[in-house]
Amino acid sequence: MKKLFIVPALILAIGITSCGNNAEKKEEGASTETTTTTEPEATTSTETVAGIENVTLSNQWTVEANDQMQFNTTLIRVKAGEPVELTLKNVGSMPVESMGHNLVVLKPGVDVATFGGEATAAADNEYIPKSALSSIVAHTKLLGPGQEDKITFTLEKGVYPYLCSFPGHFGIMHGQIVAE
């Protein structure tokens, strides 16, 4: 009889002890996550963009987009305060209706996922949402295979995200322009 009572009591004690340790681990994890979340907000200067020192400084760029939903470059370095000429070439072969590409330069701090979600509903405007025009610095036309478009714009010092706003592309086809 004593054995029947001791075994369940022992199991209960082990269960309670292990639950207590999980609560402490969760509290420690929350502290770590808070610290990690705070760091990216503070890193907005151009010096903090990984790999920027390996990118040529130029205000004339050609970016290629292909049928694998890729830009050939995801990091561009320009001189702030001077005109930037950016040419987008669609080097793919699939039709514009199924694999069109554009390049949209957004203002610093714009949430790429939110913009991309809004763009999906803007088929009538080449996937440039009219509700988010104030978030856009410049954009190319929606291009089919073999087409290209050039845009010219001037940037202040900062880090500017860019993306393809064709539905489903922004998650893969994105990069950064660093103006210094």
C-alpha positions as CSV (number, residue, x, y, z in Angstrom):
1,M,0.0,0.0,0.0
2,K,2.8,2.4,0.9
3,K,4.4,1.7,-2.6
4,L,1.2,2.7,-4.3
5,F,1.2,6.0,-2.5
6,I,4.9,6.8,-2.8
7,V,5.2,6.3,-6.6
8,P,2.4,8.7,-7.6
9,A,3.6,11.3,-5.1
10,L,7.1,11.0,-6.6
11,I,5.8,11.4,-10.1
12,L,3.8,14.5,-9.0
13,A,6.8,16.1,-7.4
14,I,8.9,15.6,-10.5
15,G,6.2,17.0,-12.7
16,I,5.8,20.1,-10.5
17,T,9.6,20.7,-10.4
18,S,10.0,20.4,-14.2
19,C,7.1,22.9,-14.7
20,G,8.8,25.4,-12.4
21,N,12.1,25.2,-14.5
22,N,10.3,25.9,-17.7
23,A,8.8,29.1,-16.3
24,E,12.3,30.3,-15.4
25,K,13.6,29.4,-18.9
26,K,10.7,31.2,-20.5
27,E,11.5,34.3,-18.5
28,E,15.2,34.1,-19.5
29,G,14.2,33.6,-23.1
30,A,11.9,36.7,-23.0
31,S,14.8,38.8,-21.8
32,T,17.0,37.6,-24.6
33,E,14.4,38.2,-27.2
34,T,13.8,41.7,-26.0
35,T,17.5,42.6,-26.2
36,T,17.7,41.1,-29.7
37,T,14.6,43.0,-30.9
38,T,16.0,46.2,-29.6
39,E,19.3,45.9,-31.5
40,P,18.0,46.0,-35.1
41,E,16.0,49.2,-34.4
42,A,19.3,51.0,-33.4
43,T,21.2,49.8,-36.5
44,T,20.0,52.2,-39.2
45,S,23.3,53.7,-40.2
46,T,24.9,52.8,-43.6
47,E,28.0,51.4,-41.9
48,T,25.9,48.5,-40.3
49,V,24.9,47.0,-43.6
50,A,26.7,43.7,-43.9
51,G,29.0,43.5,-46.9
52,I,28.7,47.1,-48.0
53,E,32.4,47.6,-47.9
54,N,32.7,45.1,-50.8
55,V,30.2,46.9,-53.0
56,T,31.4,49.5,-55.6
57,L,30.2,53.0,-55.1
58,S,28.4,54.1,-58.3
59,N,25.3,56.0,-59.2
60,Q,24.7,54.0,-62.3
61,W,23.4,50.5,-61.8
62,T,21.8,47.8,-63.9
63,V,19.8,45.1,-62.1
64,E,18.7,41.9,-63.9
65,A,15.5,40.0,-62.9
66,N,15.0,36.4,-64.1
67,D,12.4,33.6,-64.2
68,Q,13.8,32.1,-60.9
69,M,12.5,35.2,-59.1
70,Q,15.9,36.6,-58.4
71,F,17.7,39.9,-58.8
72,N,21.3,39.6,-59.8
73,T,22.3,42.0,-57.0
74,T,20.7,42.6,-53.6
75,L,23.1,45.4,-52.4
76,I,23.6,48.7,-54.2
77,R,25.9,51.5,-53.0
78,V,25.4,55.1,-54.2
79,K,26.5,58.6,-53.3
80,A,23.8,60.5,-51.5
81,G,22.6,63.8,-52.9
82,E,23.5,62.9,-56.5
83,P,21.2,61.5,-59.2
84,V,21.0,57.7,-59.4
85,E,20.3,56.0,-62.7
86,L,19.0,52.5,-62.2
87,T,18.1,50.2,-65.1
88,L,16.0,47.0,-64.6
89,K,16.3,44.3,-67.2
90,N,14.0,41.3,-67.3
91,V,16.3,38.6,-68.7
92,G,13.7,35.9,-68.3
93,S,11.5,34.3,-71.0
94,M,8.2,33.7,-69.2
95,P,5.2,36.0,-70.1
96,V,4.6,39.2,-68.1
97,E,1.3,37.8,-66.8
98,S,3.0,35.0,-65.0
99,M,6.5,36.3,-64.3
100,G,6.5,40.1,-64.7
101,H,9.1,42.0,-62.7
102,N,9.5,45.6,-61.5
103,L,11.8,47.3,-59.1
104,V,10.3,49.5,-56.4
105,V,12.6,51.6,-54.1
106,L,10.9,52.3,-50.8
107,K,11.6,54.9,-48.2
108,P,13.7,53.9,-45.1
109,G,11.6,52.2,-42.4
110,V,8.8,51.1,-44.7
111,D,7.7,47.5,-43.9
112,V,8.4,45.4,-47.0
113,A,5.9,42.7,-46.1
114,T,3.1,45.2,-45.6
115,F,3.9,46.9,-48.8
116,G,4.1,43.6,-50.7
117,G,0.7,42.6,-49.3
118,E,-0.9,45.8,-50.5
119,A,0.8,45.5,-53.9
120,T,-0.8,42.1,-54.5
121,A,-4.2,43.8,-54.8
122,A,-3.0,46.5,-57.2
123,A,-3.0,44.6,-60.5
124,D,-4.7,47.5,-62.2
125,N,-1.7,49.7,-61.5
126,E,1.2,47.3,-62.3
127,Y,1.2,46.1,-58.7
128,I,2.0,49.6,-57.3
129,P,-0.6,50.3,-54.6
130,K,-2.1,53.7,-54.8
131,S,-2.6,53.7,-51.1
132,A,1.2,53.4,-50.5
133,L,2.5,56.0,-53.0
134,S,3.9,58.1,-50.2
135,S,6.2,55.1,-49.2
136,I,7.8,54.9,-52.7
137,V,10.9,56.8,-53.8
138,A,10.8,55.5,-57.4
139,H,9.7,52.5,-59.4
140,T,10.1,50.9,-62.8
141,K,7.3,49.7,-65.1
142,L,6.2,46.1,-64.9
143,L,8.4,44.3,-67.4
144,G,8.0,41.3,-69.5
145,P,10.8,39.1,-71.0
146,G,13.5,41.0,-72.8
147,Q,12.2,44.4,-71.6
148,E,14.1,47.1,-69.6
149,D,13.2,50.4,-67.9
150,K,15.4,53.1,-66.5
151,I,14.6,55.3,-63.5
152,T,16.4,58.3,-62.1
153,F,16.1,59.5,-58.5
154,T,18.2,61.2,-55.8
155,L,18.6,59.8,-52.3
156,E,19.5,61.4,-49.0
157,K,21.9,59.4,-46.8
158,G,20.3,56.2,-45.5
159,V,19.4,52.6,-46.3
160,Y,16.5,52.1,-48.8
161,P,14.8,48.7,-49.3
162,Y,13.9,47.7,-52.8
163,L,11.7,44.9,-54.1
164,C,9.7,43.4,-57.0
165,S,6.1,44.0,-56.2
166,F,4.7,41.3,-58.5
167,P,2.5,38.9,-56.4
168,G,4.6,36.4,-54.5
169,H,7.9,37.9,-55.5
170,F,8.7,40.4,-52.7
171,G,9.6,37.7,-50.2
172,I,12.5,36.6,-52.4
173,M,13.2,39.5,-54.7
174,H,14.4,42.3,-52.5
175,G,17.6,44.2,-51.6
176,Q,19.0,47.4,-50.2
177,I,20.3,50.6,-51.6
178,V,22.8,52.3,-49.3
179,A,23.2,56.0,-49.9
180,E,26.3,57.4,-48.2
